Structure formats: structure tokens, C-alpha cells
Amino acid sequence: MRIIVFDVPAEKGGALSILNEFYNKYKDENGKEYFFVVGKAILEDTDNITVLRYPWVKKSWFHRLYFEHFIGPKLIKNYKVDEVFSLQNILIPHTMTAQTLYVHNALPFSEYRFSILEDKLLWIYQNILGRFILRSIKKANRVIVQTNWMKQACIVKTGIDGKKIDVIPPSINISVKEYYQRNINDTLTFFYPASAAIFKNHKIVVDACKTLKEEKFENFKIIFTLSGNENKHVAKLYREIKEKKLPIEFIGSISREEVFEFYSKSVLLFPSYIETFGLPMLESRMHRGMILASDSIFSHEILKKYDNAYFFNPFDSIELAKLMSLIILDEVKYN
């Protein structure tokens, strides 16, 4: 059996993790031949996987559309595949070959709607690309999502039969070396590993930090895995943090092992209000850490029945500051 896997957008972050997950899953699978069609991602050929790279796809939207409508269908035909597996939220057009669709973009399903003035790209994802995603869900032979809330959202938005949708959480292969421990004599660290997207909501953390400083809290610091120059939004926050001398450190991108080390010695902040899964919450939970998360449907699914999770309104910095102050004062006890 021949299967072609499309994921030309994957380059970094969660999208690349998903691509690598399926690549590692299929590279030792007997009896099937795979063709992985990627953009800039680096994968190696194996005995049963042929990697087809098209880095020029990432040059512009025009290049991407040209690839989707002309190159993609041609590859399906030339390699005479039996099945198409799209990891890029949208089906490959102009083919009658059966397709499985992996949906991991939560923007079309979010209750929060971006205005074109707030963020043009995210507006396009919600209002234009979102329509293509919903249309693809309807047409796909099979749909895969990561969470139950996404499955229900797909059913509500498209009206398709739930039997057509499989829930397959991301594969988490973690060897926990050290569980969370707090030393109350040290400066308390809050840790937020996230990209620079506006919905990751770093601003509420900055605003909460300003409140804590005004209330004379000193024995704490906050770690962002940002450099400070990712985009205009982050650059503005960076300048404000420096001007007001807030205890927030920008440490840039770090390795997975370093992230795990932070889970063992810091409180996870997760104020993001748009997520499909929210992997840091599960990873911190596996390290038995304390977690302050946005009061969102995805957070409650990942942290269900977890004693050390506390939730706050992701649009209320005062509520977050109050919760952080209780942790700093050790008035919220670790279970």
C-alpha cells in the first residue's frame, strides 16, 4: 500500500512536532510505502519512506496555492498512491484518492474573533483559511483531531457524523528525571514556554507582574522563552518590561531538556486562550508541577482531575496577579 503524507507548512514548533511524530511512527512500519512531502523540514529517506522537499513553497501565499492546486495533485497521480494523509489542516484538491485529514489549527473554532486591525494574519486564518478547513473536514474520508473538545467543535461547525472523527492525542515520550519541588527560601520562578503569537497572551502576564510590583512583591521572577524581537507586539512588551524594570527574563528558545528542567523547579504559567492541545500543561503535569492556566475548554480537558492546577480568566490580569500572589506567599499549598 502506498500513502503520501503532505505537510509543506511545517517548519518549527507544534506543526514540526506533529510531522516528526508521524515520520517516526511510520519509518519502521512494514508492508507500507510512504512519501513525505515537506517544505523546509529536514527528514531523511528510510527503507519505506521517500522524502520529497519543496522549500520554495514557503516563499509566498502564491507559491503555496500553486503547489496545492498543481504540484500536489500531480504527485498523487505520478506516485499512484492509495491514500492521501494531509497534516496541514486542508485537503489536497483535484483528486479522487481517499484522504485522511489531520486538523490541529484551533483558530477557526475559537470563540475569540480577531479583527483585521488587531492581527491581519490571524484574521485571515479565522475568516478565509478557516472556511477551507471546515470545507475540508466535510469532504475528508476520515478526520483526526487531538482532543475531545476539537471533535465536538468540528461536529458543531460542520454537522458531520462524529464517527468520522478519531481523537488521537499527541504522543508524549518523556523520561521524567526530576519532579517539581519548591524551595520556599529561593526566589519563586514562574515559567511560560510559548511562541510569540498574540493569542499566547504574554501581555496579561506583564500586566499581572506590574500589579505585583505595585503591591511590593519582590521574591519572584518570570521566564519567557522569547528573545524580545520576534514581532512588534513582543518588542513593545520587551521595551515596557525594561522601562519598568519588571522581573521578567527573556531567555530565547531552549532545548526540550531545558524545558523539562524548568518544569521541575518552577510554576507553569499558561495564559494562552487559543490552543488545540496545550502541550506544556501536560508536560508540567507529568512532572507533577504547579500550573496556573487560562480558564478555557482545552485547559480543563488536559488538566482534568489534577490537584495542582488553578484557573484564571485569560483577560483579567488582576485575577492572575491575585493567584500568583497566593503562590508567592505559599498560601496555596502544593498537593
N, C-alpha and C positions, 0 to 999 in steps of 0.2 A: 504493500500500500504506500502511495506517495502523498505526502502532505506538505503544503507550502505555508510557511508562517511569515506574516507581514508585520513589521514593526519599524518602519523607517524613521518615526519621530524620536524614538528612544535614544537618549544621549547621556543623561545623568539622572540622579535622584530616583524617585519611586518607579518611573517608567523603565529605567535601565535595570532596576532590581527585578521587575516582573519579567523582562526579556531574559535576563540571566537565569532566573528561576526555571523557566520552561526549557531553555537551552540545556541546563544541567540535568533536567528531568528526562529529556528525550535523547541525549547523546549516547546513552547506554541501552537504549530500547531496541530490542531485536525485532526483526520482521517488518520494520517500517523505515522508509527513506524520507528524510526531511530536507527542505530547502528553506533556510532562514534568510529573508530579505530585509536588510537593515540599511540605515543611513550612515551615520558616523560611528556607530557602535563597533567595537573590535571583538569579533568572535573567530574561533579557529575551526577549520574543517575537521570533521571526525569521520569514522568509518561509515556512519549513516547520516551525517549532516553535511550539506553543502551550503556555505555561506555566500550570499550574493550581496555585495556592498554598493550602495548608490549615494555617496556623500553629497553629491550636488543637489539632492532633494532638499537639503536644509538651506539652500541659498535664498529662497523666497517662497511665498504662497503660490506663485505661478508655477514654479518648478514642482512643488508638491502636487498641485492639481494635474499638471501634465503627467507626472508619474502615476497618479491614481487612475487616471482615465485611459492612458495609453500603454505605459510600460507594465503596470500591474496585471491587467487582463492578458497581455501578451505573454508574460511569464507563466501564468496559469495554463495557457494553451500550449506553449512550447514544451513545458516540462510534463505535460499530460498528467497532472495531479488528480488525485481522487477527492481531496478535501482541502479547503482553504481555512486557515486559522488566523484571524485578524486580532492582533493585540493592541490595535490603535483606535479602538472605540467606534470605528466606522468600517463598513463592509467595502470590499473591492467591487467596483461597479462593472457592468458589461460582461458578466459571466454567469453561466447557469450551474457552475460547480457548487456543491453544498458548502456552506460557510458556517463556521463557529465564530462567534463574536465575544471578545473579552472586553467588558466595559469597566473602566476604572476612573473615569472622569466624573466627579460629583457635581460639577458646576451646573449642568442642565437641570439637576434635581434639587438644587438648593433653594430654600425659602428666601434667602437673601438675594436680591437682584441688584446687579451693578448698573449704574448709569454710564453712559458713554463718556461723560466728563470725568467720572471717578476713575475709570480704568478702561481704556478703549479695547485693549486686547481681551480682557475678561468679559466685557460686554459682547464682543464678537463670539467668544466661546459659548456664552449663555444663549444668545439670541439668534445666531446664524449657524455655527457649527453644532449647537445643541439640537437644532432641528434635524440635521443629518444623522446625529447619534440616535435620536428617537426613531427616525425612519429606518435606520439600520437594525435597531432592536426588533422592530416589527417584521423585517424581511429575513432576518437570520434564521437558520435552521435550529441553532442552539445558542444560548446566551450564557456566559459565565460572569458572575459578579463575586465580590469579596465578602460581602456582608448581607445579613438578612434585611437590614433597612434599605439597602440598594435594590434588593429583589422586589420588595414591596413598592418602592418608588418607581421602578420600571413598570410594574403591573399597573399602577395608578396612572402613570403618564402615557402609557401606550395601549393599555387594555388587553395585552397578550396573556395567554394562558401561563400561569405560574409553573406548570410542569415543564415548560420550555426553558426555564432558567435554573441553573445549578449554582449553588453557593459554595465557592471554594476559597477559603481564607488563604492569605499568603503563607508560604512555607517558612517557618521560623526555626532556623537551626542555630541555636545559641548554646554555648557551653558557659554557664554562669560560674565565674571563678570566685566572685565575692558578692554577697548580698548587702543590701543597704544597711548602713549603720550611721547613726548621728552622734557626733561628739558635741555635746551642748556647750563645751568650753571654747570651741572653734567658731569662726565666722560661718554662719549658715549660708550655704550655696543653693541658689535656685538655678536650674539648668533648662534651657529651651533649645533643642536641636531642630532647626527648621530652615526652609528656604526663605527667600526674600519676598515671596508673593504677598500682596497686601492683605489677603484673607488669612494669612498666618498670624496676623494680628499682634505684631510686636508692639504696636503703639499703646495698646492697653497695658502692657507690662511697663512701658516707660512712664505712662501716666500714674500707674499704681506706685511705682518707685518714687515719683515726685511727691505723692501723698505721704508715703512712709518717711521720706526725708523731712518733710514739713512737720511731721509728728515726732521728729527726733529719734527715729530708729536708725541705728548705726551698725549693728552686729550682723550684717548680711551683705551678700553680693549676688549679682545675676550674670549668667553666662549666656551669650548668644553665639551660635555657630555661623556668624556673618563676618564679613570684612568691613562693612560700612559704606561700600561704594557700589553695591550691586545694582541699585536703581535710584531714582530721585527720591522716592519715599523713604528708603533706608538711609540715604545720605542725609536727608533732613533730620531723621531721628538721631543719627550719629552726631550731627552738629549740636543738637539740643542737649544730648547726654553730656557732651564735652563742656558746653557752656554752663550747664547747671551742676557739673561735677557729680553726676549720679553714679552710684556703684554698679555700673553695668559694663562688662568687658566683652569686646568683640574678638573672638579667637579664630575666626575663619573656619574653613572646612577642616574637619578632623576625621581620623580613621574610625572604622566601626569599633575597634578595640578600645579606642579612647572614649567613644560614646558610652560603651558599657562600663568603663571605669567611672565615668561621671554618674551613672545610674546608682552605683554602689555608695556614693558619698554626697549626693545632692538630691534636692526635691525637684521633681519634674514639673515644669510649667507647660501647659498645653492649651493656650487660648484660641487656637485656630477654630474658625466657625464654619469652614467648608472642608470636609475630608470624606474620602471613601472608606478608609480604614483607620488611619491614625496609628501607624506602626510604633512610634516611640512610647505610646501608652502601654501597649502590650509588652514591649521590651522592658520597660521600667517595672511593670507588674511582675514579670518573670524574675526580676532582681529584687522583688519584694520591697520596692521603693514607695515613698510617699508621692502622691500625684495630685496636682491641682489642675483640673480640666474644665474646658468650656461645657456649659450645661446644654449639650447637643445630643441628638439621637445616636450619632456614631460613638460618642464618648461613653454613653450609658451601655451600649452593646458590648464594647471592648472591656469595660470595667465593671460589668455586672457582677454583683456579689463579692466585690473586692473591698475589704475593710479600710484600706488606706487611701481611698480615692475620695476627693472632695470636689464639688462642682460649683461653678460661679457663672453668672451672666457674662458672656464674652463682650458685651457692650457697656459694662459697668465697672469702671476702674476702681471705684470706691469699694465695691464689694470684693474685688480681687485683693485690694490693699488690706482690707479687714481680715481676709482669710490668711494672707501672708503674715500679717502681724501676729495672729494666733499661733502660727507655726514658729515664728521667730521667738515668741515668748514661751514656747513649749507648753502652751495651753491646749493644743490639740495633740493628744498622746498617740504615739506610734503603736499600732497593734502588731 
